[in-house]
Amino acid sequence: MKSIQCLLDEFCAINALPQLPIEVNGRCQLLVDDHILVYFIAPNTNELWLSARVGGLPRKGVIRTRGLEVIARANYYGLGCGGGSLSVSPDGRQVILFGQKALAVLDGASLTQWFDEFHEQSMQWQARFATLEQGISCHVEAGYRPDEPLPFEKRYWG
């Protein structure tokens, strides 16, 4: 089995990137298009995790409640996460897209494909969470009911 650093070196060579050295804490990061910071996390020698911050939640209120509902629905139905999941950071304010794969099933090409899909999903979730507040404020003015899906949710759950 190849090491995680060898896998990342192969990934970087395929994508013409500078080396991504895994730090002592088992992490490295890649900023994509000056927009999304993707973390490569090696919790052990057998698997690799990808994570990215895709949104934020206020401490309380209807936007937080709806955001948590969106996360729960996406995870329950497995929608828009590409086999990964959405989670909330320990401080309860950040929404994180997270994926994990066994190192044994990855090579440079499959890591590139997984990374591209993960990046695309991250951008889509960032857009959804960016419009969450706007969608709620527009619907509140129009008599929004909390049990109704927001417009961006209808294509998934409507």
C-alpha positions as a printed Julia matrix, in Angstrom:
158×3 Matrix{Float64}:
   0.0    0.0     0.0
   1.35   3.42   -0.9
   1.72   6.15    1.66
  -0.57   9.14    1.8
   2.33  11.44    0.91
   3.11   9.36   -2.19
  -0.57   9.55   -3.18
  -0.59  13.33   -2.77
   2.65  13.61   -4.75
   1.04  11.65   -7.6
  -2.1   13.85   -7.36
   0.06  17.0    -7.56
   2.03  15.69  -10.55
  -1.18  14.89  -12.47
  -2.64  18.32  -11.73
   0.58  20.35  -12.14
   0.48  21.53   -8.53
   3.35  22.19   -6.14
   3.91  19.49   -3.55
   1.33  19.24   -0.77
   3.28  18.01    2.24
   1.29  16.36    5.01
   2.1   18.15    8.26
   2.77  16.47   11.59
  -0.94  16.76   12.45
  -1.82  14.71    9.36
  -3.24  17.65    7.39
  -2.55  19.78    4.39
  -4.72  22.22    2.49
  -5.3   23.46   -1.03
  -6.99  26.75   -1.91
  -8.91  26.27   -5.15
  -9.58  29.27   -7.39
  -9.0   31.61   -4.41
 -12.43  30.49   -3.23
 -12.64  27.1    -1.53
 -10.1   25.8     0.96
 -10.05  22.0     0.79
  -8.34  20.1     3.59
  -6.7   16.73    3.02
  -6.72  14.91    6.35
  -4.88  11.67    7.1
  -6.34  10.42   10.39
  -4.35   7.19   10.04
  -2.4    5.3     7.4
  -5.5    3.61    5.93
  -7.78   6.44    4.86
  -7.93   9.96    3.5
 -10.54  12.58    4.29
 -11.47  15.71    2.37
 -13.26  18.59    4.07
 -14.27  22.11    3.14
 -16.24  24.88    4.82
 -19.36  25.44    2.72
 -21.43  27.79    4.86
 -22.14  29.39    8.15
 -25.04  29.4    10.57
 -26.14  32.08   13.01
 -26.26  31.15   16.69
 -30.07  31.05   16.75
 -33.18  31.9    14.79
 -35.12  30.69   11.78
 -32.09  30.75    9.46
 -30.19  28.43   11.79
 -33.19  26.12   12.07
 -33.67  25.98    8.3
 -29.94  25.47    7.76
 -29.93  22.52   10.14
 -33.0   21.11    8.38
 -31.23  21.37    5.02
 -28.19  19.55    6.45
 -30.36  16.82    7.97
 -32.34  16.26    4.77
 -29.22  16.18    2.59
 -27.55  13.64    4.88
 -30.67  11.51    5.32
 -31.47  11.32    1.62
 -27.83  11.35    0.51
 -28.47  14.29   -1.82
 -25.8   16.57   -3.17
 -22.99  15.16   -1.06
 -21.47  12.6    -3.43
 -21.21   9.94   -0.76
 -19.96  12.44    1.8
 -21.87  14.26    4.48
 -22.55  17.72    5.81
 -21.74  18.48    9.4
 -21.6   21.39   11.8
 -18.29  22.39   13.38
 -17.87  22.05   17.16
 -18.63  25.77   17.61
 -21.97  25.22   15.84
 -21.39  28.02   13.34
 -19.65  26.46   10.34
 -21.11  23.96    7.89
 -18.52  21.46    6.65
 -18.73  19.1     3.68
 -16.81  15.97    4.52
 -15.82  12.87    2.57
 -13.63   9.87    3.28
 -12.12   7.06    1.25
  -9.93   4.09    1.99
  -6.37   4.64    0.83
  -6.41   1.19   -0.78
  -8.94   2.35   -3.43
  -7.11   5.57   -4.33
  -4.41   6.37   -6.84
  -3.49   9.75   -8.31
  -6.17   9.57  -11.01
  -8.99   8.45   -8.72
  -7.99  11.05   -6.12
  -8.12  13.69   -8.87
 -11.61  12.57   -9.88
 -12.82  12.48   -6.25
 -11.26  15.88   -5.58
 -12.94  17.42   -8.66
 -16.33  16.03   -7.63
 -15.8   17.17   -4.04
 -14.83  20.66   -5.18
 -17.93  20.9    -7.4
 -20.16  19.8    -4.52
 -18.45  22.31   -2.23
 -19.2   25.15   -4.63
 -22.83  24.07   -4.96
 -23.29  23.88   -1.18
 -21.62  27.27   -0.72
 -24.14  28.74   -3.17
 -27.06  27.06   -1.39
 -26.03  28.33    2.04
 -25.29  31.8     0.65
 -28.88  32.02   -0.63
 -30.47  30.46    2.44
 -30.79  33.74    4.32
 -32.03  35.59    1.25
 -34.58  32.87    0.49
 -35.95  32.92    4.02
 -36.25  36.71    4.27
 -38.1   36.84    0.93
 -40.45  34.07    2.0
 -41.14  35.56    5.44
 -42.41  38.71    3.76
 -44.61  36.56    1.51
 -46.07  34.5     4.38
 -43.47  31.71    4.43
 -44.33  28.66    6.48
 -41.42  26.75    8.08
 -42.73  23.4     6.81
 -42.53  24.48    3.15
 -39.33  23.86    1.17
 -37.36  26.87   -0.01
 -36.98  27.33   -3.8
 -33.5   25.75   -4.0
 -34.76  22.78   -1.98
 -37.7   22.0    -4.29
 -35.54  20.4    -6.97
 -34.22  17.99   -4.34
 -37.13  17.43   -1.96
 -40.12  19.21   -3.48
